[in-house]
Amino acid sequence: MDNELARYYLDAKRDTDHSYWNALISLNSILITVFTAFSFFTEFKFITSIIVILSIWACWLMITNFRTSQKVYDKLANRNFPEVPENTTEEQQKQILKDLENFKEKYFNPDEAIKLRLKLNRNEKILIRLFYAQISVIIIFLIIIIIKG
């Protein structure tokens, strides 16, 4: 796969991740708002509290994912690759190239990238489970309201 196509797919993956996280944050923010307000007018304070707590936890995980991604892109955006000026001595050129290699080891460490990706994947799996738990609690809540109503 050529670099341009790979870059396109990586950009699309990043954009879809961020869109997905934005949608989940929006949904959870709505749930927090609605069920916090609803808890003032109902006797089901325990159930509404569970929904709000799950939503807050989900929002926190998504924000953690955003922050992790932001750190990666910030490191990449703020990298300053040393340039080798034409009038440098051979010793200076060697030092600049050594600095570049140190930089690559520090910021392009595959092990670190794998750890970050695993962290993001773990958070996403937890988010999906939280989302299912939220939906289940809401359905139970609605059933109770219908039965009692």
Secondary structure by P-SEA (a helix, b strand, c coil): ccaaaaaaaaaaaaaaaaaaaaaaaaaaaaaaaaaaaaaacccaaaaaaaaaaaaaaaaaaaaaaaaaaaaaaaaaaacccccccccccaaaaaaaaaaaaaaaaacccaaaaaaaaaaaaaaaaaaaaaaaaaaaaaaaaaaaaaaac
